[in-house]
């Protein structure tokens, strides 16, 4: 029988503070059982007797590596191919034709910020490949980043089981994925060559300079408080081209958060400042 670890109030508060300071993620009291279950696995791996010992490890000189494991453990990575399909329809039918029509349009840069296990950037790449006649001669790249190093590694590998692939139209699945012997499939070169995967903490320094034409940041800021959201969206605005586009999640809004974007579609915004 697996040992159950009691998560006392003081230890829970310390963990919440570390998560907030490191990743900007707010853990409310209702997340306590979730945190207890997820981190109990870390205590077993580390051979620790209680959460007090775990907090001492996190706060100690050797805590940097474990703080990465902590963030990986408490982040949720629910995603799917072609999730919120109206976003990809807008990308294909509105954004790509507008960019292609611009004078001297020679490059396209899209950032999937919070890419999770990769379904979003691969969906973006499939959308680009399906409309490559608009992009002929252009230098096209997709950057895909996530805080969780484990899901970035999964995304970069590009291997998905059959159930995960069901939301991809069959013709595109056959065209862009290579079947493997175990029933899973691997993203083909046409997709993988478009995408660069990297771990990135959105609260820390960003190594890329942009500018980006499009940023997808969907179902990420729901974990942040309002001041953190304001700072993040200001940074996105700075990295987007003038009139560049920002996609956010279905339960998110920029209302009373920033005035640097205007709403142009369902959870689709365009930079105006």
C-alpha positions in Angstrom: 0.0 0.0 0.0 1.3 3.5 -0.9 2.0 5.8 1.9 -0.3 8.8 2.3 1.4 12.1 3.2 -0.5 14.7 5.2 -0.1 18.2 3.7 -0.3 20.6 6.6 -1.3 24.3 6.2 2.1 25.8 6.6 3.7 23.4 4.1 0.9 24.0 1.6 1.4 27.8 1.9 5.1 27.5 1.3 4.5 25.4 -1.8 1.9 27.8 -3.1 4.4 30.7 -2.6 7.2 28.9 -4.4 4.9 28.0 -7.3 3.7 31.6 -7.5 7.2 33.1 -7.3 8.6 30.6 -9.9 5.8 30.3 -12.4 3.2 32.9 -11.6 0.6 30.1 -11.0 -1.9 30.7 -8.3 -2.9 27.6 -6.3 -6.1 28.1 -4.3 -7.2 26.2 -1.3 -9.5 24.0 -3.5 -6.3 22.7 -5.2 -4.9 21.4 -2.0 -5.9 17.8 -2.5 -4.6 17.9 -6.1 -1.2 19.2 -4.9 -1.1 16.6 -2.1 -1.7 13.8 -4.6 0.7 15.1 -7.3 3.5 15.9 -4.9 3.1 12.8 -2.8 4.6 10.9 -5.8 7.6 13.2 -5.6 8.1 12.4 -1.9 8.0 8.7 -2.6 10.6 9.1 -5.4 12.8 11.1 -3.2 12.4 8.9 -0.1 11.2 11.8 2.0 9.1 11.2 5.1 6.8 14.3 5.0 6.1 17.6 3.2 8.1 19.5 5.7 11.2 17.7 4.5 10.2 18.4 0.9 9.8 22.1 1.6 13.3 22.2 3.2 14.6 20.6 0.0 12.9 23.1 -2.2 14.1 26.1 -0.2 17.7 24.8 0.2 20.7 25.3 -2.0 20.0 22.1 -3.9 16.4 23.0 -4.6 16.7 24.4 -8.1 16.3 21.1 -9.9 13.4 20.0 -7.7 11.6 23.2 -8.2 11.4 22.3 -11.9 9.9 18.9 -10.9 7.5 20.8 -8.6 6.2 22.9 -11.5 5.9 20.0 -13.8 3.9 18.1 -11.1 1.3 20.9 -10.5 0.7 22.1 -14.0 -2.2 20.6 -16.0 -1.7 19.7 -19.7 -5.1 19.1 -21.2 -5.1 19.6 -24.9 -6.1 18.0 -28.2 -5.5 18.4 -32.0 -7.8 21.1 -33.5 -9.0 22.2 -30.1 -11.2 25.3 -30.6 -11.2 24.8 -34.4 -12.5 28.3 -35.2 -9.0 29.6 -34.3 -7.4 27.5 -37.1 -10.2 28.4 -39.5 -9.5 32.1 -38.8 -5.7 31.5 -39.2 -6.3 29.8 -42.6 -9.1 32.0 -44.0 -8.2 35.5 -42.6 -4.6 35.8 -41.4 -2.7 33.8 -44.0 -4.4 35.6 -47.0 -3.7 39.0 -45.4 -0.1 38.2 -44.8 0.4 36.8 -48.2 -1.1 40.0 -49.7 1.4 42.3 -48.0 4.1 43.8 -50.1 7.5 42.1 -49.4 6.0 39.5 -47.2 8.9 37.1 -46.9 8.6 35.5 -43.5 5.9 34.2 -41.1 6.5 33.6 -37.4 4.0 32.0 -35.0 4.5 31.3 -31.3 2.6 28.6 -29.5 3.1 29.8 -25.9 2.1 27.0 -23.5 2.3 24.2 -26.2 1.8 21.3 -23.7 2.3 18.0 -25.4 2.4 19.5 -28.9 -1.1 19.1 -30.3 -1.5 22.9 -30.8 1.8 23.6 -32.7 1.3 20.5 -34.9 -2.2 21.7 -35.7 -0.8 25.1 -36.6 1.8 23.4 -38.8 -0.9 21.3 -40.5 -2.9 24.4 -41.2 0.1 26.1 -42.7 0.9 23.0 -44.9 -2.7 22.8 -46.1 -2.4 26.4 -47.3 1.2 26.5 -48.5 0.2 27.9 -51.8 -0.3 31.2 -50.0 3.1 31.0 -48.4 5.2 30.0 -51.3 8.7 31.5 -51.1 8.2 32.6 -47.5 10.4 31.7 -44.5 7.8 30.0 -42.2 8.6 29.0 -38.6 6.6 28.0 -35.5 8.1 28.3 -32.0 6.5 26.1 -29.4 7.3 26.5 -25.7 6.1 25.3 -22.4 7.1 25.6 -18.8 6.8 21.8 -18.2 10.0 20.2 -19.5 8.4 16.8 -19.7 5.6 17.8 -22.1 8.1 19.7 -24.3 10.1 16.5 -24.7 6.9 14.6 -25.5 5.9 17.3 -28.1 9.4 17.3 -29.7 9.2 13.5 -30.1 5.9 13.9 -31.9 4.5 10.4 -31.2 0.8 10.1 -30.3 -1.4 7.1 -29.7 -4.4 6.4 -32.0 -6.9 7.9 -29.6 -5.2 11.3 -29.5 -5.1 11.4 -33.3 -8.9 10.9 -33.7 -9.6 14.6 -33.8 -7.4 15.1 -36.9 -9.4 14.7 -40.2 -8.5 11.3 -41.6 -7.0 12.8 -44.8 -4.7 15.0 -42.9 -3.8 12.2 -40.4 -2.7 10.0 -43.3 -0.9 12.8 -45.0 1.1 14.2 -42.1 1.6 11.3 -39.7 3.6 8.1 -40.1 2.0 5.0 -38.6 4.1 3.0 -36.1 3.9 -0.7 -35.4 2.3 -0.3 -32.0 -0.7 1.6 -33.4 0.6 5.1 -32.6 1.8 7.6 -35.2 4.7 10.0 -35.5 4.6 13.5 -36.9 6.2 13.5 -40.4 9.1 15.7 -41.5 6.7 18.2 -43.2 5.4 19.2 -39.8 8.5 18.7 -37.6 10.7 20.9 -39.8 8.4 23.8 -39.3 8.5 23.7 -35.5 11.1 24.5 -32.9 10.4 23.2 -29.4 11.9 24.7 -26.2 11.2 24.9 -22.5 10.4 28.4 -21.4 9.1 30.1 -18.2 6.8 32.9 -19.4 7.7 34.9 -16.2 11.4 34.9 -16.9 13.6 36.4 -19.7 12.6 35.5 -23.3 15.5 34.7 -25.5 13.6 35.3 -28.8 13.4 38.8 -30.2 10.5 38.4 -32.6 8.6 40.0 -34.1 5.8 37.4 -34.3 2.8 37.6 -36.7 0.7 35.4 -34.4 0.8 34.3 -30.8 -1.3 31.4 -29.4 -1.6 31.6 -25.6 -4.6 29.5 -24.9 -5.7 28.3 -21.5 -2.5 29.5 -19.9 -3.4 32.8 -18.1 -6.3 31.2 -16.2 -3.6 30.1 -13.8 -2.2 33.7 -13.3 -3.5 36.6 -11.2 -4.5 39.8 -12.9 -1.2 41.7 -12.4 0.7 38.8 -13.9 -1.7 38.7 -16.8 -1.3 42.4 -17.5 2.5 42.1 -17.5 2.3 39.1 -19.8 0.0 40.6 -22.3 2.1 43.8 -22.4 5.1 41.6 -23.2 3.1 39.8 -26.0 2.2 43.2 -27.5 5.8 44.2 -27.6 6.8 41.0 -29.3 4.0 41.1 -31.9 4.1 43.0 -35.1 1.8 46.0 -35.3 -1.6 44.6 -36.1 -0.4 41.1 -35.1 -2.9 38.5 -33.8 -3.3 36.9 -30.3 -5.4 33.8 -29.7 -6.5 33.0 -26.1 -8.5 30.2 -24.5 -12.3 29.8 -24.6 -12.7 30.8 -20.9 -10.3 33.7 -21.0 -10.7 37.4 -21.8 -8.6 40.6 -22.1 -11.4 42.8 -20.7 -10.1 45.0 -17.9 -6.6 43.4 -18.3 -5.1 45.3 -21.2 -6.1 48.0 -23.8 -3.4 47.0 -26.3 -5.6 44.6 -28.2 -9.0 44.7 -29.9 -11.4 41.8 -30.2 -11.8 40.7 -33.8 -13.3 37.2 -33.3 -14.2 34.7 -30.7 -11.2 34.8 -28.3 -9.2 36.3 -31.2 -7.5 39.7 -30.7 -5.4 42.0 -32.8 -2.7 44.4 -31.5 -3.7 48.0 -31.7 -1.0 49.6 -29.4 
